[in-house]
Amino acid sequence: MTTAQTPVDLDVQPTPLALLLLGREADPRSERGVECPGDLPSPSDPDLVERARAAKEKLGDKVFVLGHHYQRDEVIQFADVTGDSFKLARDAAARPEAEYIVFCGVHFMAESADILTGDDQKVVLPDLAAGCSMADMATAEQVAECWDVLTEAGIAEQVVPVSYMNSSADIKAFTGKHGGTICTSSNAKRALDWAFEQGEPNSTKVLFLPDQHLGRNTAVRDMGMSLEDCVLYNPHKPNGGLTAEELRNAKMILWRGHCSVHGRFSIDSVNDVRERIPGVRVLVHPECKHEVVAAADEVGSTEYIIKALDAAPAGSKWAIGTELNLVRRLANAHPDKEIVFLDKTVCFCSTMNRIDLPHLVWTLESLAEGNLVNRIEVDRETEQFAKQALERMLALP
């Protein structure tokens, strides 16, 4: 005979992150968003394109739509301008007459646009869950703890923070508050040159947030440092997994973060495409791993990649290591060249792709009806210090 077992209460409580991922909680300061507060039109609605066009026409000059290069074509067709994250934020700031800035990108990009635009302008993100895994890898609390570690090691006064544009407003504010600057993938070397000039020669160090690969590639490939000059700070380990001596000996303290798309490319991807396509040139983004960058023929930002393919001769062959939506768009724009994705595995930026036509239609129709939705607003203190860091970047020679 069996007896009923009394359930064991393990007192297991879901973590805040688990609740976020389940859609049961919201953290407005996190790159992970919340559910859409309205009813989305069906993605199978054949009238979506016409609805988006009609709503945008009704709004007229009141709306300015920004489209990041990694967006789907169905969204890009409604963008007033396209570009990378910083270019779009600056484009938004140059349109003070636009009441609504609809940013078809991800959360940190919309934050940057809010920082750079006027107080009377409202920045809107069509889907609040469009975040960035890289930006999520450095929280304000983790970075504050890292600074404590650097202080205990006796080197905080020698450290200049340099944060990649792909970071939250909180991290940009930390950077500004501690005398650092922001960088993009195209001006990272200039930003690092500036940072190392801020203190005593041979003693200044850089804390590079949050993308370890851009920091390492810039330091080693562009500035002639060695891999031994770089150490990796892991926020999930005590003291970042580093000794005080390792921190004191380092020139570059790299945060353990990366892009989930660019991090997929491997040296095997490079070797495989060279074997499959004789004479191919490999062009990759500097967010790729160091060994991939070292094996590539050319390395550059999104804008660099676009310009390089525009200038490439007819008949040339290219394998591109960046987000797939952009690679496909470039291949379609240059039918006289062979342009392929570097990896055999299809990999879109999943969070960027959350901005789809139904979300855009819902956003534009809501705004056209006078309903402000999904506004991204950075608080005044965070904005003040983040803007300082951005302005230092704008002042770079």
C-alpha positions as CSV (number, residue, x, y, z in Angstrom):
1,M,0.0,0.0,0.0
2,T,1.3,3.4,-0.9
3,T,0.7,6.5,1.1
4,A,0.3,10.0,-0.2
5,Q,3.4,12.1,0.0
6,T,3.3,15.5,1.6
7,P,4.6,18.1,-0.9
8,V,8.0,19.4,0.2
9,D,8.1,23.2,0.4
10,L,11.5,24.2,-1.0
11,D,10.8,27.9,-0.4
12,V,12.1,28.6,-3.9
13,Q,11.4,32.2,-4.9
14,P,11.8,33.3,-8.5
15,T,14.5,35.8,-9.0
16,P,13.8,39.3,-10.4
17,L,15.4,38.3,-13.7
18,A,13.2,35.2,-13.9
19,L,10.1,37.3,-13.4
20,L,11.3,39.7,-16.1
21,L,11.8,36.9,-18.6
22,L,8.4,35.5,-17.7
23,G,6.8,38.9,-18.4
24,R,5.4,39.1,-14.8
25,E,7.5,42.1,-13.7
26,A,8.9,45.3,-15.2
27,D,12.2,47.1,-14.6
28,P,12.2,50.5,-16.4
29,R,15.9,50.8,-15.8
30,S,16.7,47.5,-17.5
31,E,17.4,46.9,-21.2
32,R,14.8,44.1,-20.9
33,G,11.4,45.6,-21.5
34,V,7.8,44.7,-20.7
35,E,4.8,43.6,-22.7
36,C,3.2,45.9,-25.2
37,P,0.4,47.8,-23.4
38,G,-1.9,47.9,-26.4
39,D,-3.5,45.5,-28.9
40,L,-1.2,44.9,-31.8
41,P,-2.6,44.5,-35.3
42,S,-2.2,41.0,-36.7
43,P,1.0,40.4,-38.6
44,S,-1.0,38.8,-41.4
45,D,-3.1,42.0,-41.9
46,P,-2.6,42.8,-45.6
47,D,-3.3,46.5,-44.9
48,L,-0.4,47.0,-42.5
49,V,1.7,48.9,-45.0
50,E,-1.1,51.2,-46.0
51,R,-2.1,51.8,-42.3
52,A,1.5,52.7,-41.4
53,R,1.7,55.1,-44.4
54,A,-1.7,56.7,-43.5
55,A,-0.7,57.2,-39.8
56,K,2.7,58.7,-40.7
57,E,1.1,61.0,-43.3
58,K,-1.5,62.1,-40.7
59,L,1.3,63.0,-38.2
60,G,3.3,64.9,-40.8
61,D,6.2,66.8,-39.5
62,K,5.3,66.0,-35.9
63,V,6.9,62.6,-36.3
64,F,10.5,61.6,-37.2
65,V,11.2,57.9,-37.7
66,L,14.7,56.6,-37.2
67,G,15.7,53.2,-38.6
68,H,18.8,51.3,-37.5
69,H,20.7,49.4,-40.2
70,Y,19.9,46.1,-38.5
71,Q,16.1,46.6,-38.8
72,R,14.0,44.5,-41.2
73,D,13.1,45.9,-44.6
74,E,9.4,46.1,-43.7
75,V,10.3,48.7,-41.0
76,I,13.2,50.4,-42.8
77,Q,10.8,51.5,-45.6
78,F,9.2,53.9,-43.2
79,A,12.4,55.4,-41.8
80,D,13.1,59.1,-42.5
81,V,16.8,58.4,-42.0
82,T,18.8,55.2,-41.5
83,G,22.2,54.7,-39.8
84,D,24.0,53.4,-36.8
85,S,23.0,54.2,-33.2
86,F,25.0,57.4,-32.7
87,K,24.2,58.9,-36.2
88,L,20.5,58.4,-35.6
89,A,20.6,60.0,-32.2
90,R,22.4,63.0,-33.7
91,D,19.9,63.1,-36.6
92,A,17.1,63.2,-34.0
93,A,18.7,66.1,-32.2
94,A,18.9,68.0,-35.6
95,R,15.1,67.8,-35.9
96,P,13.8,70.0,-33.1
97,E,10.5,70.6,-34.8
98,A,9.6,66.9,-34.5
99,E,7.4,66.3,-31.5
100,Y,7.7,62.6,-31.7
101,I,11.0,60.7,-32.4
102,V,10.1,57.0,-33.2
103,F,13.3,55.0,-32.8
104,C,13.3,51.7,-34.6
105,G,16.3,50.3,-32.8
106,V,16.8,49.1,-29.3
107,H,16.5,50.6,-25.8
108,F,19.9,52.1,-25.3
109,M,19.7,53.9,-28.6
110,A,16.3,55.5,-27.7
111,E,17.9,56.6,-24.4
112,S,20.7,58.3,-26.2
113,A,18.2,60.1,-28.5
114,D,16.3,61.3,-25.4
115,I,19.5,62.6,-23.9
116,L,20.4,64.6,-27.0
117,T,17.0,65.9,-28.0
118,G,15.0,68.8,-26.5
119,D,12.9,68.5,-23.4
120,D,9.7,69.1,-25.5
121,Q,10.5,66.1,-27.8
122,K,9.2,62.7,-26.9
123,V,11.3,59.6,-27.9
124,V,9.2,56.4,-28.5
125,L,10.4,52.8,-28.8
126,P,7.8,50.7,-30.7
127,D,8.5,47.6,-28.5
128,L,9.9,48.1,-25.0
129,A,11.3,44.6,-25.1
130,A,13.7,45.6,-27.8
131,G,16.8,45.6,-25.7
132,C,20.5,44.8,-26.2
133,S,22.1,41.8,-24.6
134,M,25.5,43.5,-24.6
135,A,24.2,46.6,-22.8
136,D,22.5,44.2,-20.3
137,M,25.9,42.8,-19.4
138,A,26.9,45.9,-17.4
139,T,24.5,47.2,-14.8
140,A,25.0,50.4,-12.7
141,E,25.4,48.3,-9.5
142,Q,28.0,46.0,-11.1
143,V,30.1,48.9,-12.4
144,A,29.9,50.7,-9.0
145,E,31.2,47.6,-7.4
146,C,34.0,47.4,-10.0
147,W,35.0,50.9,-9.1
148,D,35.2,49.9,-5.4
149,V,37.5,47.0,-6.4
150,L,39.8,49.5,-8.4
151,T,39.8,51.8,-5.4
152,E,40.8,49.0,-3.0
153,A,43.6,48.1,-5.5
154,G,44.8,51.7,-5.2
155,I,44.4,52.5,-8.9
156,A,41.0,54.2,-9.3
157,E,42.6,57.6,-9.6
158,Q,44.6,56.3,-12.6
159,V,41.6,54.8,-14.4
160,V,39.6,56.6,-17.1
161,P,36.4,54.9,-18.1
162,V,35.6,54.6,-21.8
163,S,32.1,53.3,-22.6
164,Y,30.9,52.0,-25.9
165,M,27.8,53.7,-27.3
166,N,26.1,50.3,-26.8
167,S,25.5,50.9,-23.1
168,S,22.7,52.0,-20.9
169,A,22.2,55.6,-19.9
170,D,23.2,54.6,-16.4
171,I,26.6,53.4,-17.6
172,K,27.0,56.5,-19.8
173,A,26.3,58.6,-16.7
174,F,28.9,56.7,-14.6
175,T,31.4,57.4,-17.3
176,G,30.6,61.1,-17.4
177,K,30.7,61.4,-13.6
178,H,34.2,59.7,-13.5
179,G,35.7,61.9,-16.2
180,G,35.4,59.4,-19.1
181,T,34.1,59.5,-22.6
182,I,31.8,57.5,-24.9
183,C,33.0,55.9,-28.1
184,T,31.6,54.3,-31.2
185,S,33.1,51.5,-33.2
186,S,34.5,54.0,-35.7
187,N,36.2,56.4,-33.2
188,A,37.3,53.9,-30.5
189,K,41.0,54.5,-31.1
190,R,40.5,58.3,-30.9
191,A,38.6,57.9,-27.6
192,L,41.4,55.6,-26.2
193,D,44.1,58.0,-27.3
194,W,42.3,60.8,-25.5
195,A,41.8,58.7,-22.3
196,F,45.5,57.7,-22.1
197,E,46.4,61.4,-22.4
198,Q,44.3,62.4,-19.3
199,G,46.9,61.2,-16.7
200,E,50.5,60.6,-16.2
201,P,52.3,58.8,-19.0
202,N,52.7,55.1,-18.5
203,S,50.4,55.1,-15.5
204,T,47.0,55.8,-16.9
205,K,44.6,52.9,-17.4
206,V,41.3,52.5,-19.2
207,L,38.2,50.7,-17.9
208,F,36.5,49.7,-21.2
209,L,32.7,49.0,-21.0
210,P,30.8,46.9,-21.9
211,D,32.2,45.1,-25.0
212,Q,35.5,43.3,-24.3
213,H,36.1,42.6,-28.0
214,L,35.9,46.2,-29.3
215,G,38.2,47.2,-26.5
216,R,40.7,44.4,-27.1
217,N,40.7,44.8,-30.8
218,T,41.3,48.5,-30.7
219,A,44.1,48.3,-28.1
220,V,45.9,45.5,-29.8
221,R,45.2,45.9,-33.5
222,D,45.0,49.7,-33.7
223,M,47.3,50.9,-30.9
224,G,50.0,48.3,-30.8
225,M,49.4,47.0,-27.3
226,S,49.8,43.3,-26.4
227,L,47.2,40.9,-25.3
228,E,49.1,40.8,-21.9
229,D,48.3,44.5,-21.5
230,C,44.6,43.6,-21.3
231,V,42.8,41.9,-18.4
232,L,39.2,40.8,-18.3
233,Y,37.0,41.9,-15.4
234,N,34.2,39.4,-14.7
235,P,31.4,41.1,-12.7
236,H,30.1,37.7,-11.6
237,K,33.4,36.8,-9.8
238,P,34.7,38.2,-6.5
239,N,37.0,41.2,-7.4
240,G,36.2,40.6,-11.0
241,G,38.3,37.4,-10.9
242,L,41.5,39.5,-10.8
243,T,44.2,40.1,-8.3
244,A,45.2,43.6,-7.2
245,E,48.5,43.0,-8.9
246,E,46.9,42.0,-12.2
247,L,44.8,45.2,-12.1
248,R,47.9,47.3,-11.3
249,N,49.9,45.8,-14.2
250,A,47.1,46.2,-16.8
251,K,46.7,49.0,-19.3
252,M,43.2,48.0,-20.4
253,I,40.7,46.6,-18.0
254,L,38.0,45.0,-20.2
255,W,34.5,44.4,-19.0
256,R,33.3,40.9,-19.7
257,G,30.6,41.8,-22.2
258,H,30.0,41.0,-25.9
259,C,27.5,41.2,-28.7
260,S,25.5,38.0,-29.1
261,V,25.4,38.4,-32.9
262,H,29.1,39.3,-33.6
263,G,30.3,36.9,-30.9
264,R,29.0,34.0,-33.0
265,F,31.5,34.4,-35.7
266,S,34.5,32.1,-35.3
267,I,37.9,31.4,-36.9
268,D,36.2,28.3,-38.4
269,S,33.7,30.6,-40.1
270,V,36.6,32.4,-41.7
271,N,38.4,29.3,-42.8
272,D,35.3,27.7,-44.2
273,V,34.2,30.7,-46.3
274,R,37.8,31.0,-47.8
275,E,37.6,27.3,-48.8
276,R,34.1,27.6,-50.3
277,I,34.7,30.9,-52.1
278,P,38.2,31.3,-53.6
279,G,39.3,34.9,-53.7
280,V,36.8,36.1,-51.1
281,R,37.6,39.1,-48.9
282,V,36.5,38.8,-45.3
283,L,35.1,42.0,-43.8
284,V,34.1,42.0,-40.1
285,H,32.9,44.3,-37.4
286,P,35.3,45.1,-34.5
287,E,32.8,43.6,-32.1
288,C,33.9,40.2,-33.3
289,K,36.4,38.0,-31.4
290,H,40.1,39.0,-31.6
291,E,41.1,35.9,-33.5
292,V,38.3,36.5,-36.1
293,V,39.4,40.2,-36.5
294,A,43.1,39.0,-36.9
295,A,42.1,36.6,-39.6
296,A,39.9,39.1,-41.6
297,D,41.0,41.1,-44.6
298,E,39.3,44.3,-43.4
299,V,37.7,45.4,-40.1
300,G,35.3,48.3,-39.6
301,S,32.1,49.8,-38.2
302,T,28.7,49.4,-39.8
303,E,29.2,52.6,-41.8
304,Y,32.7,51.4,-42.9
305,I,31.2,48.1,-44.1
306,I,28.5,49.9,-46.2
307,K,31.0,52.3,-47.7
308,A,33.6,49.6,-48.5
309,L,31.0,47.6,-50.4
310,D,29.7,50.7,-52.2
311,A,33.3,51.3,-53.4
312,A,34.2,47.7,-54.2
313,P,34.7,46.7,-57.8
314,A,32.1,44.7,-59.7
315,G,32.8,41.0,-59.6
316,S,34.5,41.2,-56.2
317,K,33.6,38.6,-53.5
318,W,32.8,39.4,-49.9
319,A,32.0,37.5,-46.7
320,I,30.6,39.9,-44.1
321,G,30.7,39.4,-40.4
322,T,27.8,41.5,-39.1
323,E,24.0,41.3,-38.6
324,L,22.2,39.4,-41.3
325,N,19.5,42.0,-42.1
326,L,22.2,44.4,-43.2
327,V,24.1,41.8,-45.1
328,R,21.1,40.8,-47.1
329,R,20.2,44.4,-47.8
330,L,23.8,45.1,-49.0
331,A,23.7,41.9,-51.2
332,N,20.4,43.1,-52.8
333,A,21.9,46.6,-53.4
334,H,25.0,45.2,-55.1
335,P,23.9,42.4,-57.5
336,D,27.2,42.9,-59.4
337,K,29.1,41.6,-56.4
338,E,29.0,38.3,-54.5
339,I,28.2,39.2,-50.9
340,V,27.6,36.4,-48.4
341,F,27.0,36.1,-44.6
342,L,30.2,35.0,-42.9
343,D,28.6,32.2,-40.9
344,K,26.5,29.3,-42.3
345,T,24.1,29.7,-39.4
346,V,21.4,32.3,-39.8
347,C,21.6,34.8,-37.0
348,F,19.5,38.0,-36.7
349,C,19.7,40.4,-33.8
350,S,16.7,38.9,-32.0
351,T,16.0,42.0,-29.9
352,M,16.4,44.4,-32.8
353,N,13.9,42.3,-34.7
354,R,11.3,42.8,-32.1
355,I,10.5,46.1,-33.9
356,D,8.3,44.7,-36.6
357,L,5.5,46.2,-38.8
358,P,2.7,45.5,-36.3
359,H,4.5,47.3,-33.5
360,L,5.3,50.2,-35.8
361,V,1.7,50.5,-37.0
362,W,0.4,50.4,-33.4
363,T,2.9,53.1,-32.4
364,L,2.1,55.4,-35.3
365,E,-1.6,55.0,-35.1
366,S,-1.6,55.6,-31.3
367,L,0.4,58.8,-31.8
368,A,-1.9,59.9,-34.6
369,E,-4.8,59.5,-32.2
370,G,-3.1,61.6,-29.6
371,N,-2.0,58.7,-27.3
372,L,1.6,58.8,-26.3
373,V,2.9,55.2,-25.9
374,N,6.2,53.6,-25.0
375,R,8.0,56.8,-24.2
376,I,11.7,56.5,-23.3
377,E,12.6,59.1,-20.7
378,V,16.0,59.4,-18.9
379,D,15.9,61.2,-15.5
380,R,17.6,64.6,-15.2
381,E,20.6,63.6,-13.1
382,T,21.4,60.6,-15.3
383,E,21.0,62.7,-18.4
384,Q,23.3,65.4,-17.1
385,F,26.3,63.1,-16.5
386,A,25.6,60.9,-19.6
387,K,25.5,64.1,-21.7
388,Q,28.9,65.1,-20.3
389,A,30.4,61.8,-21.5
390,L,28.7,62.2,-24.9
391,E,29.9,65.8,-25.3
392,R,33.5,64.7,-24.5
393,M,33.2,62.3,-27.4
394,L,31.9,65.0,-29.7
395,A,34.9,67.1,-28.8
396,L,37.4,64.4,-29.7
397,P,39.9,65.6,-32.4
